[in-house]
Amino acid sequence: MVEPLAAAAHFLGGESWPGGLLDTAWKELLRNHPHDSICGCSTDEVHREMVTRFGAVRQTGEHWLARRLNRICPMFGPAPEDDRDTVIAVANPLPRERTEVVERVVVLQPFGYDLGKLRLVDEQGRPVPCEIVRRRFLERFWGIDYRAEISAGNQTAMLEPYLKRFGDRIIGNERDQGVKDCFLQLRFLARDLPAVGHALYRLTDEPGPLPARDSFTPVSARRAGEDAVLDNGLVRAVLHPDGTIDLTDLANGHVYDGLNLLEDSEDAGDEYDFGPAPVPETVFAGGAPGELRVIDSTPLLGAAVTVLRFDLPRSLTRGRRGRDPRTTPCDVEVRITLATGSRRLDIETTINNRAFDHRLRAWFPTGLACAEVVSDGAFMLNRRPCARPTNPDWPQPAPPTWPQQDWSLLGDGTASLAVFNRGLPEFEVLDDGQGRAVYALTLMRCVDWLSRDDFAARKNTNAGPTLYTPDAQLIGRRTFHYAVMPGGSDLFADEVPFESERYRAAPPTHQGVGAGSVPGGASLLACSEPRVSVTAIMRARDGDGLVVRLCNLDGMPVEAALTPGFIARACRKTGLLEDELPVPREAPVLAADGRSLTVPLAGGEIATVLIEPAAAGRGQKERQP
């Protein structure tokens, strides 16, 4: 997210390239990527150090984004009266236009707003669909400026402890409009955000037109008996008290029943490998009673949640041959969210884990007879058989699971189901007994040894040192984020890779004022070819060219049309290190006016393209951290 927006700031805004800051962040991130670290097969101390490093990298990126957005949309105007003109900046780090439902906590100082007449307009003055989900009047306190945070999630996480700990001391009521700050939980539809660019929205109480009622299809969120139903005209999701979901693709009527069935089995293995016990036992959350409610029901977004108790065996028995007959209750919360205009249903599952020696997965019975599973990989799509081939004569038999990066998809040639994830790299495809595929997403594995030599799945051999790692039991609250999207026969026509990028990279936002703000609408780079993934957008290490890394996810040749936000004088393919290619490849073609180029890509090709601006950027001096 940072590199593309830093490139936009450099090439479009003339800002210095933050090379020192980015190099420092990358080096810190790569310190977490030795094999035993990133693969989760090391000691507790190593894992704790990784958490700190990941946190440092994230904070570095968020702080740069906050500073950049503040330069786009400053929090204070030149004069005190300018601070009344509230503007929200929304950035898009992806190289495609996108439309998103955006949430933001907006803080209004007591400047005499007519809160009943507030509306949101874009830079052309057109009304924007907007909802005030909630408003509070709070005393200003102790140096916390929520306007500087880049997401509603960050804002809420900072605000909640103060609301809980200080309560009535800071919380006011409607009579305090003239003396306390008004905190608005705002939700709006940000249409056509420019590719690698930003847009501005103005909050005003001036009279003017409201959005047409038919400008978007509203979301319906309601109770239906014991269940909750979310419907946006594209998909319909029914959440049951036990956390399972029935999903209907309204484009073709296909129904996927019983998604997100929680399955828990013993794990007698170690950090390297899952190990079934000699006496296996699997329990399911299906049918468990739960407390279900609709928690959000607005035209732009609907959400529902269920809370249930999942009774799990406490641990393995002392001899590790099976599971303890005694159980321990583990509270589970399943939350689903559906936005207007989206075919993707977001799922958030939280468990208070009190059990030991087990594996928790979410099952997605597709009802589809599938020959292969397609998964996101490193610069490619992996197409694999659903049943993983193995050989009992191998020194270590292959596990039945497969690795993935950000998504996997199962389809039968007419219908498909994609499952997106954030940080959940393991899955398995099961057979439901009738030749239909069940996608099993691993949520967590709970063990307490780095390596053991006493389970059959690895032929009773060690994979590493036998070190005790109690933190790997993952006791406590754990939250998992994933999503599902139904589709048709062509994953590129359904734009599955782009939907995954949207799911991973929510647009950062910022609150400022109109005075001194940078108009939005400009785009640094656009690429709309669904078969091509853009994996890097940054300034060249040497010189002032724009580096764009592309990969063709298809096995067939494709031409990627790129539109830079400046006039280019030249373009060429380079190596991954931005050096000369040892073997010439088909070169990109720059249009005569320098405003677009076409990049030919062979099937599966990874290409690094250097685009040289006709005019040198204003921000060539590199900024150090």
N, C-alpha and C positions, 0 to 999 in steps of 0.2 A: 504494500500500500504506500509506503513512504517513497520508494524510488520513483515510481511513476509521477506522483504529485510533486516531488522535488524536481524532476525533469520538466514538468509543466511550469513550475516557478522559475526555473532557469531559462528555458527557451522562450517562454511566452511573457514572463514577467521581469526578466533581466536580473533575477536574484543570483547570488553566488551559489555554486554547487557545493552542497555540504559533504564533500568527499571524506574529510577526516572523521566526521560523525558516523557516516555510513560504514567506513572501514572498521572503526572501533566496534560498532554494533555487529557487523558480520563476524569479526574475529571472536567476539564473545559468544555469538550463536554457535560457531563452529567448534568451540570448546566443549559443547554438549554433544558432538556428533562422532566421537569414537564409537566403535561397534558396540562394546559392552554398555556404554552409556545410553545411546539413543535406542538400543534394542531392549532396554529394560532388564538386562541380565548382569547387574553389578551390585555393589553393596548399598546399604541404606545411606551411608555417608555420601556416596557419589550421587545418589538420586537427590538428596537434599541440596547439594551444591548446584545441581542442574536446575532445580526450581528457582533458586536465587538468580542464576544466569538468565533463564528465560524471562524472569520478571524484570531484570535490568534491561534486556533488549526491548521488551515491550514498552517499558517506561521511556526509553530513549526515543522510540518511534512516536509514541503518543505525545511526548513533549515537543518534538519537532513539528508534528501535525498541528498541535495547538498554537504554536508560534506562527506557523504558516497561515492558518486560518485567521488568526488575529491580524495578520498583515492584509489579508483579503478583506476582512470585516472587523475593523478595530472596535474594542469594547467601549471606548470613550471617544466622544467627539471633541472638536477644538473648543467648543463653548458648552457650558452646562445644559443649555436648552437643547443641544443636539442629542443628548442622551435619551430623549423621549422617542426618537425615531428608531424603532427596534427592527433590526434586520437579521435574518437567519441565513447563514452560508451552508450549503450542502455540496460536498465534494464527491467526485466519482473517480476512483483510481483505475477503473477498468477501461479498456480500449473500445468500448461500445456504449452507445446511448442506452440508458436504462430508465425504467420507471419504478419507483419504490414508495412504499408507505413508510414515512419517516416519523420517528418520535423524538421529542425534545422537551426538556424542562426549561421553560422560558421564565426568566426573572424580570418582573416589571417593577421599577421603583415607583413610589407613590406620586406620580406626575399627573394625577387627575384623569386617568383613562376612563372612558365609558366602557366598562368591561362587557356589558351586554351587547355592544355593537362591534366588538373586535372581529376582524376578518383578515385573511391572508391573501396577498396578491403577489404575482411574479414581477419580473423586471419590466414587463410590458404593461403592467397594471391590470392584467387579467386575473379574475378571482380564482383562487386555488381551493379545491375541496379540503376543508380543515375542520378538526374537531377539538374542542377543549374537553378533554376527558375528566380533568379534575382541576380545581384551583384551591390554593391555600394562602392564607395571609400569615407571614412569618416575620418575626423580628430579625433584623440583620445582625449577624453575630460572627465575631472572631476570625476575620480574615479569610473565610471560605468564599470563593467566587465560582459559583456553579456555571457561570457563563463560559468559563475557560475550558470546561470538560468537553471532550469530542464525541460523547455518546450519552444517550439517556440512561443506559445501564450504569455508566460511571457516575452520572449525576445522582441517580437513585441510591447507589451503594454508598455514596458520601453522605447523602441527606438522612437516610433512615436512622443511623445511630443517634443523630441529634434529636430527631423526632421522638425516639424511644426514651432517651436519657433525660431530655430536658422538657419534653411534653408541653404542659400548659405555660411554662415559662416563656416559650417562644411562639407558640401557636396562637393565632388570633382568630377573629371571625369576620363576617361581612362588614361589621361596623368599623373595622380597622383599615378600610381601603385607603384612607388618607394618610396613614402613619406607618403602615407596615408594607414590606415588599409583597407583591403578589406572585406566587409560584404557580405557573400554568403548566399542566401536563398536556402538551400539544401533540396532535397527530395530524399529518397532512399528506397529500398525494403529490410527490415530487415527480412531475412528468418530464421525460426526455432529458434527463441529466446528461450534459455533454460528455463525450468520451475523454477521459483523462483531463477533466476540467471541473468547473464548479458553476453553481447557479445561486442566485440570491432571491430571498423571499422577504417581503416587508409585512410586518404586523401593524395594522392601523385600525383606528376607531372612526375614521372618516367615512361618511356615507358612500355607498357605491353598490354595484351589482354583486349578487351572490352567484356561486357556481350553479349551472343548470342541473336540474335534478337527474337528468339522464346522462350526465357527463361521465359517469362510471357505474358499474354494476355493484350494488351494495352487498355486503356480507350479512347473512342471516345467522344468528347464534341463538339457539333456544333449547329448552328441555323438551324431551319426548319420552314420557314415562320415566324410567330409571336412567335413561341415556341423555347425552347432549349431542346436538346436531349442528354442524357448521356447514354452510352452503354459500358459495360465491358465484354460482352459475357455471363454473368450470368443473369443480369437483365438489363432492359432498362427503363429509367425514362424520361418522357416528362414533363417539367415544363411550365405551361401556365402563361400568364401575370397576371392573378388574383390570383396566388399562389397555384392553384390546381395542382395535379400531377397525371399522368397516369403511373402506374408501371406494367411492364410485366415481368413475371417469364419466362425466356428463356428456362428453363429446361422442362416446360410442356406447354408453350404458354398461361398460364392463365394471364388475364389482370385485373388489379384493377384500375378502372377509377375514377377520381374526388377525389383522396385522398387529405387531408389537406385543405378541404373546411372550411374557417373561418366562424364561427357562433357566433353572439352576441345577447344576450337577456337581458332584464331588470333584476335587482336583488333588490327586495324589502326586502330582508332578513337581516341577520346580520353576524357576524364573524362565528357563529356556523353553520347556515343553509342557503342554497339558498332559496329565496322566490319569486315565480312568482307574478306579480302584478295582480289585478283583471282584468285589460285590458292588456293582454300580447302582446308583439311585439318583433319579432325576425327579425334580418337583417343578410344577408349573403354577403360575399365579392365576391362570384361567379359572373363572368361577369364584374368585375371592370377593367377598363383599367390600364395597368401597363407598366413600362419601364423595359424591360428584356434584359439581356446580359449574355454571357458566360464569366466568369471571370477567369477560369483556364482550360487549355486544354493541358495536357501533358500525355504521355503514362501511368504514374503511377496514375494520379488523374485528375478528371474532376469536375468542379463546375459551377453553374449558379445561378443567382440572379434576382429577380424581385422586383421592388419597386412600390407600389400602394397606393392609397388613399382610406381609409375605412371611410366613413361618418357614424358616430354613433350619436344617440340621445344624447343630452347634459347631461341629467340626468332624474330622475323621476320628475313627476309634483309635485307641492306643496302638494297635497293631497295623493301622493304616489299610485294613482290608475293606472297609466300608465306612458308612456315615453313622455318626452318633444318633441313636434313636431319640435323644432329647432335642428339642427345637428351641430356637430363639426368635422372637418377633423382630422383623425388620420393616420399618415404615417405608412405603414407596409412594412417591408422588409422580403422576404422569400428567404433563401439561401439553395441550395441542393448540396451535395457532394457525389461522388461515387469514390471508390478506386479500383484499380486492384485486382482481386481475391476475391472480397467481394460481398455477396448478400444483404448487408445492405446499405440502402440509408439514409444518415444523413441529418437532417433538422434543420435549425436554423431560428426561426421566431422572429423578433423584431418589437415592436409596440411603437410608441410615444403616450401614452395614455393621452387623453385630456378630456375624458368623465367620468361621475360619475354614480354610481348605476347600474352596469352591470356585466355580466359574459361573458368571451370570451373563446370559445372552438375551437378545430380543429376536424373536422369530417373526418372519414375514412370509406366510404361506401365499404364494403368488397364484396358485391355481393354474399355472402355465406349464406345459410340457416343453422343457428347454434342453437344448443340446449343449449350450455353452453359456458362460457368464462373462460379461465384459466389465473390466475394471480399469479405473484410472491408475496409470503408472507414471514412471519417470520419463517425460517427453514422449509418451506413447500410450496406447490403449492395449491392455492385455486381454486377449481372447483365449479362454481356457475351458476345458471340459468341466461340466458340473461335478462329475465324480473324479476326484483326483487320482491319477494312476499311481500305483505303488508296487513295490516288489519286496516280499518278505525276506529275500536273501540279502537285501541291502544292510550294511552295518548299522545304519539308522533309518528305519522305514520313514517315508514321507508322511507328515501329518495330513489329516483330511482338510485342514484349513488352507486358505489362500491369503496372501497379503494384498492390500489395496492402499491407495492414497486417499482421494477425497470422495469417491463414489463407486458404486457397482450397479449393474443393470442386468436383469433377466427378462428375456422376451421369447415369444414363440413364433415370430414372423408377422403377427397381426396386432398383438398387444404387448406391453412391457411395463415393468415397474423398476424405477430407479430409486436407490437408497443412497442419500448423501450423509456424510458424517464430518464431524470436527474432531480429529485426533483419535479415531477408532480404526486402527489399521488391519484388523483381522476379521475374516468371515469364513463361513462354510456354507456350501449348498447341499441341502439334504433332500431326500426323496420322501414324499408324504405317504408312500405305500401304494399310490395309484399312478406313479410316473410323473407327478407334478412337483415342481421345484419349490423348496422352502429356503429362503435366504435367512441365515442365522448370523447376526451381528454380535461379535463379542464386545460386551460392555466392560467387564473386568474379570481378571483372574487373581485369586487370592491364595497365595502360598507364603511360606516363610523360610525357604532355603534357596540359595543361589543355584545350587546343583545337588542332585541326589543320584544314587546308583541303584535304586530299589523299585523301579516301576517298569512294567513290561513295554510300554509304548516306545521306550528307547533301549530296549533289550538290556535293562539293568546295567547301563554304563553311565559314567559321569560325563557331563559336557563342560564342566569347569570345576573350580574348587568348591568343596562342601562348606559353605559359610552360612551362618544363621542370619536371616534378613527379616526380622519381624515386621518392619514397615510395609513389606510387600503383601501383608494380609489386608491392607486397605481398610482398616477399621475406621468407621465414622461416616460422615455424610459425603456422598459422591454424586456428582451431577454429570449427565451425558447428553450431548446435543446431536441430533440426527434428524433427517427429514425424508419424506417419500414423495414421489411424483409419478403418476401414471402416464403412459404414453402409447405411441403406436408402434409401427414397424421400423422406423428409422430414427436412431438416437440423435443424428445430426439435424434432421428436420424438427425434432422435438427440442433441439438446443440444450441437450443434457449437459455438455461441458460448460456452457455459459451459465446455465442455471446453478451449477455447482460453484462457479466463481462468484455469482451473486450471493449465494448462501454464505460463502466464506468471508466476503469483503463487504460488510454493511457500510454505507456511505458515512464518513465522519461529518459531524455538524458543529456549528459554532454560532453563538449569539453575539451580535455587535450592533453598531449603529450605521446609518446610511452615510454620514459624513466621512469621507476618506475611503469608502469601500471601493473595491475593484469590481467593475461590472463582470458578470458571468457570461457564459455562452461560448467562450473560446474553447477549442479542443486541441490538445497537443497531438493526439494520434488516434485514428479510427481504423478498425479492421472488423468487418462484419461477416467474414467467411466462417460459417459454423464449424467447418472441418479443421480450422487452424486455431491453435492455442498460442496466445502471446504470453510468454513466460517471463520476460524482462523488458523494461523500458527505463533507460538510464543514459546519463552522459558518458561518452567514451572516456577510457582511462587517459588516453593521449589525445590532445586536440579538443575541439568543441563540437564533435558530431553527436548525433542521437543514435544510440544503440538499441535495436529492437531484436529480441530473440523470438523466433517462431518455431513451431513444430507442426507438421502435418499429421493429424491424428488418424487419417485415412490411409489405406494401403494403395490408393490410386493417386496419380498426380493431380495437383490443384494449383490454381493461381490465386494468390492472396493480394487483394487490393488494399493498399495502405494510403491513408490521407493524413499527411503531417499538418501541423498547425502553422507552418512557415513555408516559405518558398525554398526548395532545395536546389542545390547546384550539381550534386552528384550523389550516387548511392552505389554500394557494392556489398557483396557477401564477404564475410571474414570468418576466421576460425572462432571457436568458443572463447579463446583468449584475445580476441580482436586482432589476431595476427593474420598473415597471408595464408590462404588455403593451399595445402600441398598439392591438391588435385583440383583443377578448375571445375566449377559447377555452373549451371545455367544462371546467368546474371540477371539481377532485377532490371526492370526497364522504367526509367524516369520519364514522366510526361513532359512535353515541350515547355509547358508553363511552370514546371517544377512543383506543382501543387499536389501531385499524386504519383504513385509508383505501383508497379505490379511485380510481385515476387513469385517466380515459378518454384514450386516445391515438388520434388519426387515423393512417391509414397513413403511415409514414415520419416521424411527428411527433417533434420533440425538445422535451422539456418539462423545465423547471426548477421543482421543487416545494419550497415553503418550508413546513416543519412547525414549528409553534410549541408548545413544551412547556407543559403546564398549570402546572407549577411551575418557577420559574427555576432554572437549573443552579447548582451550588455553585461552578463554576469560571469565572465570567464575566470575571474579570480576565484580560486577554491577556498572555501571557508573551512577552517580547522575546528575541531571540537573545542 
